[in-house]
Amino acid sequence: MTTVHVDTPGGRYPINIEAGRLDRLAEAIPHDATSIALVSNPTVAAHYKARAQDALGRSGKRVIYIELPDGESYKDWQTLNLIFDGLLQNRCDRKAVLVALGGGVIGDMVGFAAASYMRGIRFVQVPTTLLAQVDSSVGGKTAINHPLGKNMIGAFYQPIAVEIDTDVLKTLPAREISAGLAEVIKYGCIIDAQFFDWCEQNVAALRALDRDAVTYAIQRSCELKAHVVSQDERESGLRAILNFGHTFGHAIEAGLGFGEWLHGEAVGCGMAQAAELSVLVAGLDEASARRVHSLVHAIGCPVTPPNLGTEHWIELMQVDKKTEGGTLRFIMLPEIGKAVFQSAPMDELRQVLHKTAVPVL
């Protein structure tokens, strides 16, 4: 087992990474827990509900199950209330522990519910997608979507543990693996140029779910995110760099309708666009921008943005949380492995939005 530690003002907790970790979930449950509420969706439950329930039951605590509908389109108030309904109907108290078994949607909603129920109860992340394992389960950002913007309503609230079973990735479709790899290569883009090089060299192994390659990718991604989050828990400065590609990506998700593209697919395409904008604004050389574009393409994510209409693109971006006083701000790359947070002149932004994908060289 590999353990990465996250240390923030909101809590210190382990990220445990191990094949077969699902069978040891009881280790994450505090001794004073009065009950456990396992939350998942039908897709994940078909594979892992019984196994997770059995593992949690070995803690000696009462285990209840709450099922939410599957998909980004259900990441809303109505679905969130299903968690509260289950907790209240089963008379769960302040020492109950929520367990999020699923991808980013489940993790975000369970975390937000934990932050809100009785003004805060403990929760454990058990991410079952690659994207959730390397990104959304770590760092305590929890939220639901609003029709006008993604993740606009939520809270910073840290889990007490993140339990990552690398074996669960075997049941994911290839599209989900590609979406998760977008968040993996993001860390190389913004923080670690050597990790970016490693990702370029190991694309085939990563897409094939080679155990050693995937375990290292998860570990390094978690280490890099933990490093950033530990310095800036509430995204007041440094943590914003983790949103590289997300301003474009969130606009894609909102413009097409949440769930049409996977989050990682939208972020991957958004990183290619952000790299192009970086050439115009932040001094990134064109060869490096092509490397970002080529790696996004190589992991299997879209690199051609949808035609949302330039002005509609801009309207969608202005709802983004990084917008300040109506000024659009982006995470850009002066070079691979280094990120800056700055505004972009509207002419340069429109130039990027007018273009389609740059040919892969």
C-alpha positions in Angstrom: 0.0 0.0 0.0 1.1 3.5 -0.8 -0.1 6.4 1.4 0.0 10.1 0.5 -0.9 12.6 3.3 -2.9 15.7 2.9 -2.5 18.3 5.6 -4.8 21.4 5.5 -6.4 23.7 8.2 -9.6 21.8 7.5 -8.1 18.4 8.4 -5.2 16.0 7.9 -6.0 12.7 6.3 -4.4 9.8 4.3 -4.9 8.8 0.7 -4.4 5.1 0.7 -3.6 3.6 -2.7 -3.7 -0.2 -3.0 -5.1 -3.0 -5.2 -7.9 -4.6 -3.3 -8.3 -1.6 -0.9 -12.1 -1.9 -1.2 -12.0 -5.0 1.1 -10.3 -2.9 3.9 -12.8 0.0 4.1 -13.5 -0.7 7.8 -10.1 0.6 8.6 -11.2 4.1 7.6 -14.2 4.2 10.0 -13.6 5.8 13.3 -14.3 3.8 16.5 -16.8 6.2 17.7 -19.0 6.1 14.6 -22.6 5.3 15.4 -23.6 4.3 11.8 -22.3 4.3 8.2 -24.3 5.6 5.2 -22.9 4.2 2.0 -23.9 6.3 -1.0 -23.5 5.2 -4.6 -25.3 4.9 -7.9 -26.8 1.9 -9.8 -23.8 1.6 -12.2 -21.2 1.4 -9.5 -23.5 -0.6 -7.1 -23.8 -3.4 -9.7 -20.1 -4.0 -9.3 -19.1 -3.0 -5.8 -22.1 -2.4 -3.5 -22.1 -5.8 -1.9 -18.4 -5.9 -1.5 -18.3 -2.4 0.1 -21.2 -3.2 2.4 -19.5 -6.4 3.6 -16.2 -4.6 4.2 -17.9 -1.7 6.1 -19.9 -4.2 8.1 -16.7 -5.6 9.5 -16.4 -2.4 11.5 -19.3 -3.6 13.7 -21.4 -0.5 12.8 -24.8 -0.3 11.3 -24.6 0.2 7.5 -27.4 1.8 5.5 -27.4 2.3 1.7 -28.5 5.3 -0.2 -28.7 5.2 -4.0 -28.5 8.2 -6.3 -29.2 8.3 -10.0 -26.2 8.1 -12.2 -24.8 11.0 -14.2 -23.6 14.6 -14.2 -27.1 15.8 -15.1 -28.3 14.7 -11.6 -25.7 16.7 -9.7 -28.4 19.1 -8.3 -30.5 20.0 -5.3 -33.1 17.4 -5.9 -30.6 14.6 -5.9 -28.7 16.0 -3.0 -31.9 15.9 -0.9 -32.1 12.1 -1.5 -29.0 11.8 0.8 -30.6 14.0 3.5 -33.8 12.0 3.2 -31.9 8.7 3.8 -29.9 10.1 6.7 -33.0 11.5 8.4 -35.2 8.5 7.8 -32.6 6.3 9.4 -32.1 8.7 12.3 -28.4 9.2 11.6 -26.8 11.5 14.2 -23.7 13.7 14.3 -21.4 10.7 14.7 -22.6 9.0 11.6 -20.1 8.6 8.7 -20.9 9.0 5.1 -19.0 6.9 2.5 -18.9 8.1 -1.1 -18.6 5.1 -3.4 -18.4 6.3 -7.0 -16.9 8.9 -9.3 -16.7 12.7 -9.1 -20.5 13.3 -9.0 -21.0 11.0 -6.1 -18.0 12.3 -4.3 -19.0 15.9 -4.7 -22.5 15.4 -3.6 -21.7 13.2 -0.6 -19.0 15.7 0.5 -21.5 18.6 0.2 -24.1 16.6 2.1 -21.5 15.8 4.8 -20.6 19.5 5.1 -24.3 20.4 5.5 -26.0 17.6 7.5 -26.3 18.6 11.1 -23.7 21.4 10.2 -21.0 18.8 9.4 -20.4 15.1 9.8 -17.4 12.9 8.8 -17.1 11.3 5.4 -14.8 9.0 3.5 -14.1 9.1 -0.3 -13.9 5.8 -2.1 -13.4 7.0 -5.7 -14.1 4.4 -8.5 -13.1 6.4 -11.5 -9.6 7.4 -12.5 -10.6 11.1 -12.6 -12.0 11.0 -9.1 -8.9 9.1 -7.8 -6.5 11.6 -9.1 -8.5 14.8 -8.6 -12.0 15.3 -7.3 -11.7 13.0 -4.2 -8.7 14.9 -2.9 -8.7 18.4 -1.5 -12.2 18.9 -0.1 -13.9 20.8 -2.9 -17.6 19.7 -2.8 -20.4 21.1 -4.9 -23.5 20.7 -7.0 -24.3 22.3 -10.4 -26.7 25.1 -11.2 -28.2 25.5 -14.6 -26.2 28.6 -15.1 -22.8 27.2 -14.0 -20.9 24.1 -12.9 -20.0 23.6 -9.2 -21.3 27.1 -8.2 -23.0 25.9 -5.0 -20.9 24.0 -2.5 -18.4 24.0 0.4 -14.7 23.3 1.1 -14.9 20.3 3.4 -12.2 17.7 3.8 -12.8 13.9 4.1 -11.3 11.9 6.9 -9.7 9.5 4.4 -9.5 8.7 0.7 -9.5 5.0 -0.1 -8.3 4.2 -3.6 -8.6 0.7 -5.0 -6.7 0.5 -8.3 -8.4 -2.7 -9.3 -11.8 -1.0 -9.7 -10.6 0.8 -12.8 -10.8 -2.5 -14.7 -14.6 -2.2 -15.0 -14.4 1.3 -16.5 -15.1 2.0 -20.2 -12.1 3.3 -22.2 -13.8 6.7 -22.4 -13.7 7.1 -18.6 -10.0 6.2 -18.5 -9.3 8.8 -21.1 -11.2 11.4 -19.1 -9.3 10.5 -16.0 -6.0 10.8 -17.8 -6.8 14.4 -18.7 -6.5 15.3 -15.0 -3.3 13.2 -14.7 -1.5 15.1 -17.5 -2.8 18.4 -16.1 -0.4 18.0 -13.2 2.5 17.7 -15.6 1.4 20.8 -17.5 1.1 23.0 -14.4 3.7 21.7 -11.9 6.0 18.9 -12.9 7.6 19.0 -16.4 9.3 15.7 -15.7 5.9 14.1 -15.0 4.6 15.5 -18.3 7.6 13.8 -20.1 6.8 10.5 -18.2 3.1 10.7 -19.3 4.2 11.2 -23.0 6.4 8.1 -22.7 3.8 6.0 -21.0 0.5 6.8 -22.8 0.0 3.3 -24.1 0.7 1.7 -20.7 -1.7 4.1 -19.0 -4.5 3.6 -21.5 -4.0 -0.2 -21.1 -4.2 0.1 -17.3 -0.8 -1.4 -16.7 -0.8 -1.7 -12.9 2.6 -0.2 -12.3 2.0 2.8 -14.6 -1.4 3.5 -13.3 -0.4 3.2 -9.6 2.5 5.6 -10.2 0.3 8.1 -12.1 -2.3 8.1 -9.2 0.4 8.4 -6.6 2.2 11.3 -8.3 -1.0 13.1 -9.1 -2.2 12.8 -5.5 1.3 14.0 -4.2 1.2 17.0 -6.5 -2.4 17.9 -5.6 -1.7 17.4 -1.9 1.2 19.7 -2.1 -0.9 22.5 -3.6 -4.0 22.0 -1.4 -1.9 21.9 1.7 -0.7 25.4 0.9 -4.0 26.8 -0.3 -7.0 24.9 1.0 -9.7 27.4 -0.1 -8.4 28.4 -3.5 -7.4 31.9 -2.6 -4.2 31.8 -4.7 -2.0 28.9 -5.7 -4.8 26.3 -5.8 -6.3 28.1 -8.7 -3.6 26.5 -11.0 -5.4 23.2 -10.6 -8.1 24.6 -12.8 -5.9 24.6 -15.9 -8.3 24.0 -18.9 -11.3 24.2 -16.6 -12.6 27.6 -17.7 -12.9 26.3 -21.3 -14.0 22.9 -20.1 -16.8 24.1 -17.8 -18.1 26.3 -20.7 -18.2 23.2 -22.9 -20.1 21.2 -20.2 -22.6 24.0 -19.6 -23.0 24.9 -23.3 -23.7 21.3 -24.4 -25.7 20.3 -21.4 -24.1 18.6 -18.4 -23.3 15.0 -19.1 -23.0 15.3 -22.9 -19.2 15.3 -22.6 -17.5 13.7 -19.6 -15.8 16.3 -17.3 -12.4 15.0 -18.1 -13.1 15.1 -21.9 -14.1 18.8 -21.6 -11.0 19.6 -19.4 -8.8 17.8 -21.9 -10.1 19.9 -24.8 -10.0 23.0 -22.6 -6.3 22.4 -21.8 -5.5 22.3 -25.6 -7.4 25.6 -25.9 -5.7 27.1 -22.8 -2.3 26.1 -24.3 -3.2 27.9 -27.5 -4.2 31.0 -25.5 -0.9 30.7 -23.6 1.0 31.1 -26.8 -0.8 34.4 -27.5 -0.7 35.8 -23.9 1.7 34.0 -21.6 4.7 33.4 -23.9 4.4 29.6 -24.3 6.3 28.5 -27.4 4.3 26.9 -30.1 6.2 23.6 -29.9 5.1 23.2 -26.3 1.5 24.0 -27.1 1.6 21.3 -29.8 3.0 18.8 -27.2 0.0 19.6 -24.9 -2.4 19.2 -27.8 -0.8 16.0 -28.9 -0.8 14.4 -25.5 -4.5 15.3 -25.0 -5.2 13.6 -28.3 -3.0 10.6 -27.4 -4.9 9.8 -24.2 -8.1 9.7 -26.2 -9.8 13.0 -25.3 -11.4 15.4 -27.9 -9.2 18.2 -29.1 -11.8 19.9 -31.3 -14.0 22.2 -29.3 -17.7 22.3 -30.0 -19.1 25.2 -31.9 -21.0 27.1 -29.2 -20.7 30.5 -30.9 -18.0 32.9 -29.8 -20.2 35.2 -27.8 -22.0 32.3 -26.1 -18.6 30.9 -25.1 -17.8 34.2 -23.5 -21.1 34.4 -21.7 -20.6 30.9 -20.3 -17.1 31.7 -19.2 -18.2 34.8 -17.3 -20.1 32.6 -14.9 -16.8 30.8 -14.0 -15.7 31.1 -10.4 -12.3 32.5 -11.5 -14.0 35.6 -13.1 -13.5 38.7 -10.9 -15.4 41.9 -11.5 -16.5 40.7 -14.9 -12.8 40.1 -16.0 -12.1 36.7 -17.4 -9.0 35.1 -15.9 -7.3 31.9 -17.0 -4.7 29.5 -15.9 -2.0 29.7 -18.6 1.5 28.2 -19.2 4.6 30.3 -19.7 6.2 26.9 -20.1 5.3 23.2 -19.5 5.5 22.6 -15.7 4.8 26.2 -14.7 1.4 27.9 -14.5 0.3 31.5 -14.0 -3.2 33.0 -13.3 -4.0 36.1 -15.3 -6.5 37.9 -17.4 -6.6 37.4 -21.2 -7.2 40.3 -23.6 -10.6 39.7 -25.3 -9.1 39.9 -28.8 -6.7 37.0 -28.1 -9.5 35.0 -26.4 -11.8 35.5 -29.4 -8.9 34.4 -31.7 -8.7 31.1 -29.9 -12.5 30.6 -29.8 -12.7 31.2 -33.5 -10.3 28.4 -34.3 -10.7 24.7 -34.3 -8.0 22.2 -33.4 -4.4 22.8 -34.4 -3.2 19.8 -36.5 -1.2 17.3 -34.6 2.4 17.5 -35.8 
